[in-house]
Amino acid sequence: MAGRAATAVKSKTKSKPKARSAAKSTAKAKSTASAEKAASAAVATETAEKPVRTRRKAKPETRTRIYWAVFNQSLKRVAVFEFDQKVEAEKRAERLMKSSGDHHFIQKIKATVQV
């Protein structure tokens, strides 16, 4: 409750704008007209002096391909096959598991291709 008592109360009376004399209003109109002319002249010179922007170089297109890779237990890549040769990659992993006794698995990898 202490917070409400500390707030200031705004007065409800509105102040009326003062009337200007005719001489003051015409002088102000003349000064604003000359200021507008000066501003438009400044804008015209700014547009002529702006430097020409150059376009950035287009980034070279990077292309990626997906391959199947056979890995051993220590995550060393043993063989790489094209994406449509998944069956061959699985066979290779099975053959390596039987021959060495270590676990081998296949996983997708992405590689960048030079255009």
MARBA-3410 file (N, C-alpha, C, O; in Angstrom, 1 decimal):
115
0.8,-1.2,0.0,0.0,0.0,0.0,0.8,1.3,0.0,0.4,2.3,-0.5 ~ 2.1,1.1,0.5,2.9,2.3,0.6,3.3,2.8,-0.8,3.5,4.0,-1.0 ~ 3.4,1.8,-1.7,3.8,2.2,-3.1,2.7,3.0,-3.8,3.1,3.9,-4.6 ~ 1.5,2.8,-3.5,0.4,3.5,-4.1,0.4,5.0,-3.6,0.1,5.9,-4.4 ~ 0.6,5.2,-2.4,0.6,6.5,-1.8,1.7,7.4,-2.3,1.6,8.6,-2.4
2.8,6.8,-2.7,3.9,7.5,-3.2,3.8,8.0,-4.6,4.6,8.8,-5.1 ~ 2.9,7.4,-5.4,2.7,7.8,-6.8,2.1,9.2,-6.9,1.3,9.6,-6.1 ~ 2.5,9.9,-8.0,2.0,11.3,-8.2,0.7,11.2,-8.9,0.4,10.3,-9.7 ~ -0.2,12.1,-8.6,-1.5,12.2,-9.2,-1.4,13.2,-10.3,-1.0,14.4,-10.1 ~ -1.8,12.8,-11.5,-1.8,13.7,-12.7,-3.0,14.6,-12.6,-4.1,14.2,-12.2
-2.8,15.9,-13.0,-4.0,16.8,-13.0,-4.8,16.5,-14.3,-4.3,16.1,-15.3 ~ -6.1,16.7,-14.2,-7.0,16.4,-15.2,-7.3,17.6,-16.1,-8.0,17.4,-17.1 ~ -6.7,18.7,-15.8,-7.0,19.9,-16.7,-6.0,19.8,-17.9,-4.9,19.5,-17.7 ~ -6.6,20.2,-19.0,-5.8,20.2,-20.2,-5.4,21.6,-20.5,-6.2,22.6,-20.4 ~ -4.1,21.8,-21.0,-3.7,23.2,-21.3,-4.0,23.4,-22.7,-3.9,22.6,-23.6
-4.5,24.6,-23.0,-4.9,25.0,-24.3,-3.7,25.6,-25.1,-2.9,26.3,-24.5 ~ -3.6,25.3,-26.4,-2.5,25.8,-27.1,-2.6,27.3,-27.3,-3.7,27.8,-27.5 ~ -1.5,28.0,-27.3,-1.6,29.5,-27.4,-1.7,29.9,-28.9,-1.2,29.2,-29.8 ~ -2.4,31.0,-29.1,-2.7,31.5,-30.5,-1.4,32.2,-30.9,-0.8,33.0,-30.2 ~ -1.0,32.0,-32.2,0.2,32.6,-32.8,-0.3,33.9,-33.5,-1.4,34.0,-34.1
0.6,34.8,-33.6,0.3,36.0,-34.4,0.6,35.6,-35.8,1.3,34.7,-36.1 ~ 0.0,36.4,-36.7,0.1,36.2,-38.2,1.5,36.4,-38.6,2.0,35.7,-39.5 ~ 2.2,37.3,-38.0,3.6,37.6,-38.5,4.5,36.5,-38.1,5.4,36.1,-38.9 ~ 4.4,35.8,-37.0,5.2,34.7,-36.6,5.0,33.5,-37.5,5.9,32.8,-37.9 ~ 3.7,33.2,-37.9,3.4,32.1,-38.7,4.0,32.2,-40.1,4.4,31.2,-40.7
3.9,33.4,-40.7,4.5,33.6,-42.0,6.0,33.5,-42.0,6.6,33.0,-43.0 ~ 6.6,34.0,-41.0,8.1,34.0,-40.9,8.5,32.5,-40.8,9.5,32.1,-41.4 ~ 7.8,31.8,-40.0,8.1,30.4,-39.9,7.9,29.6,-41.2,8.7,28.7,-41.5 ~ 6.9,29.9,-41.9,6.6,29.2,-43.2,7.7,29.5,-44.2,8.1,28.6,-44.9 ~ 8.2,30.8,-44.2,9.3,31.1,-45.1,10.6,30.4,-44.8,11.3,29.9,-45.7
10.9,30.3,-43.5,12.1,29.6,-43.1,12.1,28.1,-43.4,13.1,27.5,-43.7 ~ 10.9,27.5,-43.2,10.8,26.1,-43.5,10.9,25.8,-45.0,11.4,24.8,-45.4 ~ 10.4,26.7,-45.8,10.5,26.5,-47.3,11.9,26.6,-47.7,12.4,25.8,-48.6 ~ 12.7,27.5,-47.2,14.1,27.6,-47.6,14.9,26.4,-47.0,15.9,26.0,-47.7 ~ 14.5,25.9,-45.9,15.2,24.7,-45.3,14.9,23.5,-46.2,15.8,22.7,-46.4
13.7,23.4,-46.7,13.3,22.3,-47.6,14.1,22.3,-48.9,14.6,21.3,-49.4 ~ 14.3,23.5,-49.5,15.1,23.6,-50.7,16.6,23.2,-50.4,17.1,22.5,-51.3 ~ 17.1,23.6,-49.3,18.5,23.3,-49.0,18.6,21.8,-48.8,19.6,21.2,-49.2 ~ 17.6,21.2,-48.2,17.7,19.7,-47.9,17.6,19.0,-49.2,18.3,18.0,-49.4 ~ 16.7,19.4,-50.1,16.6,18.7,-51.4,17.9,18.8,-52.2,18.2,17.9,-53.0
18.6,20.0,-52.2,19.8,20.1,-52.9,20.9,19.2,-52.3,21.7,18.7,-53.0 ~ 20.9,19.0,-51.0,21.8,18.2,-50.3,21.6,16.7,-50.7,22.5,15.9,-50.9 ~ 20.4,16.3,-50.8,20.0,15.0,-51.2,20.5,14.7,-52.6,21.0,13.6,-52.9 ~ 20.3,15.7,-53.5,20.7,15.5,-54.9,22.2,15.3,-55.0,22.7,14.6,-55.8 ~ 23.0,16.0,-54.2,24.5,15.9,-54.3,24.9,14.6,-53.6,25.9,14.0,-54.1
24.2,14.1,-52.6,24.5,12.8,-52.0,24.3,11.7,-53.0,25.2,10.7,-53.0 ~ 23.3,11.7,-53.8,23.1,10.6,-54.7,24.1,10.5,-55.8,24.5,9.5,-56.3 ~ 24.6,11.7,-56.2,25.7,11.7,-57.2,27.0,11.3,-56.7,27.8,10.8,-57.5 ~ 27.3,11.4,-55.4,28.6,11.1,-54.8,28.7,9.7,-54.3,29.8,9.3,-53.8 ~ 27.6,9.0,-54.2,27.7,7.6,-53.6,28.6,6.7,-54.5,28.5,6.8,-55.7
29.4,5.9,-53.8,30.3,5.0,-54.6,29.5,3.9,-55.2,28.4,3.5,-54.6 ~ 29.9,3.4,-56.3,29.2,2.3,-56.9,29.6,1.0,-56.2,30.8,0.7,-56.0 ~ 28.6,0.3,-55.8,28.8,-1.0,-55.1,29.1,-2.1,-56.1,28.5,-2.2,-57.2 ~ 30.1,-2.9,-55.7,30.5,-4.0,-56.6,29.8,-5.3,-56.0,29.6,-5.4,-54.8 ~ 29.5,-6.2,-56.9,28.9,-7.4,-56.4,29.9,-8.3,-55.9,31.1,-8.3,-56.3
29.5,-9.1,-54.9,30.4,-10.1,-54.3,30.6,-11.2,-55.3,29.7,-11.5,-56.1 ~ 31.7,-11.9,-55.2,31.9,-13.1,-56.0,31.0,-14.2,-55.6,30.7,-14.4,-54.4 ~ 30.5,-14.9,-56.5,29.6,-16.0,-56.2,30.5,-17.1,-55.6,31.5,-17.4,-56.1 ~ 29.9,-17.7,-54.6,30.7,-18.8,-53.9,30.6,-20.0,-54.9,29.6,-20.3,-55.5 ~ 31.8,-20.7,-55.0,31.7,-21.9,-55.8,30.8,-22.9,-55.3,30.7,-23.1,-54.1
30.1,-23.6,-56.2,29.1,-24.5,-55.8,29.8,-25.8,-55.2,30.6,-26.4,-55.9 ~ 29.4,-26.1,-54.0,30.0,-27.3,-53.4,29.0,-28.4,-53.5,27.8,-28.3,-53.1 ~ 29.4,-29.6,-54.0,28.5,-30.7,-54.2,29.0,-31.8,-53.2,30.2,-32.0,-53.1 ~ 28.0,-32.5,-52.7,28.4,-33.6,-51.8,27.7,-34.9,-52.3,26.7,-34.8,-52.9 ~ 28.4,-36.0,-52.0,27.8,-37.3,-52.3,27.8,-38.1,-51.1,28.6,-37.9,-50.1
26.9,-39.1,-51.0,26.8,-40.0,-49.9,27.4,-41.4,-50.3,27.1,-41.9,-51.4 ~ 28.3,-41.9,-49.4,28.9,-43.2,-49.7,28.6,-44.1,-48.5,28.2,-43.6,-47.4 ~ 28.8,-45.4,-48.6,28.7,-46.4,-47.5,30.2,-46.7,-47.2,31.0,-47.0,-48.0 ~ 30.5,-46.6,-45.9,31.9,-46.8,-45.5,31.8,-48.0,-44.4,30.9,-48.1,-43.6 ~ 32.8,-48.8,-44.5,32.9,-49.9,-43.5,34.0,-49.5,-42.5,35.1,-49.1,-42.8
33.6,-49.6,-41.2,34.5,-49.1,-40.1,34.8,-50.3,-39.2,34.0,-51.3,-39.1 ~ 35.9,-50.3,-38.5,36.2,-51.3,-37.5,35.9,-50.8,-36.1,35.3,-49.7,-36.0 ~ 36.3,-51.5,-35.1,36.0,-51.1,-33.7,36.6,-49.8,-33.3,36.0,-49.1,-32.5 ~ 37.8,-49.5,-33.8,38.4,-48.3,-33.4,38.1,-47.1,-34.4,38.8,-46.1,-34.4 ~ 36.9,-47.3,-35.1,36.4,-46.2,-36.0,37.3,-45.9,-37.1,37.3,-44.8,-37.6
38.1,-46.8,-37.5,39.0,-46.6,-38.7,38.3,-47.1,-39.9,37.7,-48.1,-39.9 ~ 38.3,-46.2,-40.9,37.5,-46.6,-42.2,38.3,-47.6,-42.9,39.5,-47.4,-43.3 ~ 37.7,-48.7,-43.2,38.4,-49.8,-43.9,38.1,-49.8,-45.4,39.0,-50.1,-46.2 ~ 36.8,-49.6,-45.8,36.5,-49.6,-47.2,35.4,-48.6,-47.4,34.6,-48.2,-46.5 ~ 35.3,-48.1,-48.7,34.2,-47.2,-49.1,33.5,-47.7,-50.3,34.2,-48.2,-51.3
32.2,-47.6,-50.3,31.4,-48.1,-51.5,30.4,-47.0,-51.9,30.1,-46.1,-51.1 ~ 30.0,-47.0,-53.2,29.0,-46.1,-53.7,27.7,-46.3,-52.9,27.5,-47.4,-52.3 ~ 26.8,-45.3,-53.0,25.6,-45.4,-52.2,24.7,-46.5,-52.7,24.0,-47.1,-51.8 ~ 24.7,-46.8,-53.9,23.8,-47.9,-54.4,24.4,-49.3,-54.2,23.8,-50.3,-54.6 ~ 25.6,-49.4,-53.6,26.2,-50.7,-53.3,26.2,-51.1,-51.8,27.2,-51.5,-51.3
25.1,-50.9,-51.2,24.9,-51.2,-49.8,25.1,-52.6,-49.5,25.7,-53.0,-48.5 ~ 24.6,-53.5,-50.4,24.6,-54.9,-50.2,26.1,-55.4,-50.2,26.5,-56.2,-49.3 ~ 26.9,-54.9,-51.1,28.3,-55.2,-51.1,29.1,-54.7,-49.9,30.0,-55.4,-49.4 ~ 28.7,-53.6,-49.4,29.3,-53.0,-48.1,29.0,-53.9,-47.0,29.8,-54.2,-46.1 ~ 27.7,-54.4,-46.9,27.3,-55.3,-45.8,28.1,-56.6,-45.9,28.5,-57.2,-44.9
28.2,-57.1,-47.1,29.0,-58.4,-47.3,30.4,-58.2,-46.8,31.0,-59.1,-46.2 ~ 31.0,-57.1,-47.2,32.4,-56.8,-46.8,32.6,-56.8,-45.3,33.6,-57.3,-44.8 ~ 31.6,-56.1,-44.6,31.7,-56.0,-43.2,31.6,-57.4,-42.6,32.3,-57.7,-41.6 ~ 30.7,-58.3,-43.1,30.5,-59.6,-42.6,31.8,-60.5,-42.8,32.2,-61.2,-41.9 ~ 32.4,-60.3,-44.0,33.6,-61.1,-44.3,34.7,-60.7,-43.4,35.5,-61.5,-42.9
34.9,-59.4,-43.1,35.9,-58.9,-42.2,35.7,-59.4,-40.8,36.6,-59.6,-40.0 ~ 34.4,-59.4,-40.3,34.1,-59.9,-39.0,34.5,-61.4,-38.8,35.0,-61.7,-37.8 ~ 34.2,-62.2,-39.9,34.5,-63.6,-39.8,36.0,-63.8,-39.8,36.5,-64.7,-39.1 ~ 36.7,-63.1,-40.7,38.2,-63.3,-40.8,39.0,-62.8,-39.6,39.9,-63.5,-39.2 ~ 38.7,-61.6,-39.1,39.5,-61.0,-38.0,38.9,-61.3,-36.7,39.6,-61.2,-35.7
37.6,-61.5,-36.6,37.0,-61.7,-35.3,36.6,-60.4,-34.6,35.9,-60.4,-33.6 ~ 37.0,-59.3,-35.2,36.6,-57.9,-34.7,35.3,-57.5,-35.3,34.9,-58.0,-36.3 ~ 34.6,-56.6,-34.6,33.3,-56.1,-35.0,33.6,-55.0,-36.1,34.4,-54.1,-35.9 ~ 32.9,-55.1,-37.2,32.9,-54.1,-38.3,31.5,-53.7,-38.6,30.5,-54.6,-38.4 ~ 31.2,-52.5,-39.0,29.9,-52.0,-39.3,30.0,-51.0,-40.4,31.0,-50.5,-40.8
28.8,-50.8,-41.0,28.7,-49.8,-42.1,28.0,-48.6,-41.7,27.1,-48.6,-40.8 ~ 28.4,-47.5,-42.3,27.7,-46.2,-42.0,27.8,-45.3,-43.2,28.7,-45.3,-44.0 ~ 26.8,-44.4,-43.3,26.8,-43.4,-44.4,27.8,-42.3,-44.1,27.9,-41.9,-42.9 ~ 28.5,-41.8,-45.1,29.4,-40.7,-45.0,29.2,-39.7,-46.1,28.8,-40.2,-47.2 ~ 29.4,-38.5,-45.9,29.3,-37.4,-46.9,30.6,-37.0,-47.3,31.5,-36.8,-46.5
30.9,-36.9,-48.6,32.1,-36.4,-49.1,31.9,-35.3,-50.1,31.0,-35.4,-50.9 ~ 32.7,-34.3,-50.1,32.6,-33.2,-51.1,33.2,-33.6,-52.4,34.2,-34.3,-52.4 ~ 32.6,-33.3,-53.5,33.0,-33.7,-54.8,33.4,-32.4,-55.6,32.7,-31.4,-55.6 ~ 34.6,-32.4,-56.2,35.0,-31.3,-57.0,34.3,-31.3,-58.3,34.1,-32.3,-59.0 ~ 33.8,-30.1,-58.7,33.0,-30.0,-60.0,33.9,-29.8,-61.1,33.5,-29.7,-62.3
END
